[in-house]
Amino acid sequence: MASAPSAAASTSRATAIGAVAILLWASLALLATWTGSIPPFEIVAITFGIAFVLSLGKWLLLREGIAGHLRQRPGVWLIGVGGLFGYHFFYFMALKTAPPVEANLINYLWPLCIVLFSALLPGERLRWWHTAGAVLGLCGSLLLVTGGGSLAFRVEYAVGYASAFACAVTWGAYSVLSRRLGSVPTDTVGGFCGATAVLAALCHLAFERTVVPSPTEWGILLLMGAGPVGLAFFVWDVGMKRGNIKALGGLSYATPLLSTLLLILAGRARPSFELAVACLFIVGGAALASRDLWARKALAAS
């Protein structure tokens, strides 16, 4: 009888840890505005490289078995690197080949993908409130991205739309598949970051012109590599492996909302009526999608 409350507490704790990633990712847009003219793949290469170096420093400091963290099956590396690098590759491809408003909206399908894909996991059950909460969050994101304006999907941007959709599916699949890799230590994410940095560097050399960061920009890149492009992926791994996936999927729609609020506080965006309505949609959707956490007794009786 004592094991059920303990398991519930463990799940709630892991979900809370995973939610830290959402808070960290919310700072990414603001930090990115301070990176000047540094091209995207160069930013990815540098920040993921910083995340890997910090992971390596932690392993050496605590005298952990580095080989044990990195010696994983090829399938594990395919999922990990495919998720981290694949998401960013498709995201930047989408932004280059489609209008940013439409590309970002399609990209924000990833929390809904997480909720829907989670139903394929053993022992998971998709209820109406999970889907409804994710859809409400998507509606809120629609208001945020468009500012209450209209969308104009055009055939000539089909490649960009497909890239944005691949971006959403890639992150949704990576997040849910992480649950199947429960025996893989979270520290292995550090290896994924290192491989992602190498692949991003190759893309940078192939497609971009190198820009040497200023001292201030190096400081921003260090913050990004330590936070939203570093720690965030580790705590997200904990949440996906041991937390409530559907609740985290619904809560993820808070990322664009919190990001917009930070931009407003920093004077880089303006408050609006659409933002207030989007806030209601996203907060309401997150509460509905995470009903498992705050209404556990009601669920058990249903």
Buried (B, 14 or more C-beta within 10 A) or exposed (E): EEEEEEEBEEBBBBBBBBBBBBBBBBBBBBBBEBBEEBBBBBBBBBBBBBBBBBBBEEBEEEEBEBEEBBEBEEEBBEBBBBBBBBBBBBBBBBBBBBBBBBBBBBBBBBBBBBBBBBBEBEEBEBBEBBBBBBBBBBBBBBBBBBEEEEEEEEEEBEEBBBBBBBBBBBBBBBBBBBBBBEEBBBBBBBBBBBBBBBBBBEBBEEEBEEBEBEEEBBEBBBBBBBBBBBBBBBBBBBBBBBBBBBBBBBBBBBBBBBBBBBBBEEEEBEEBEBBEBBBEBBBBBBBBBBBBBEBBEEEEEE
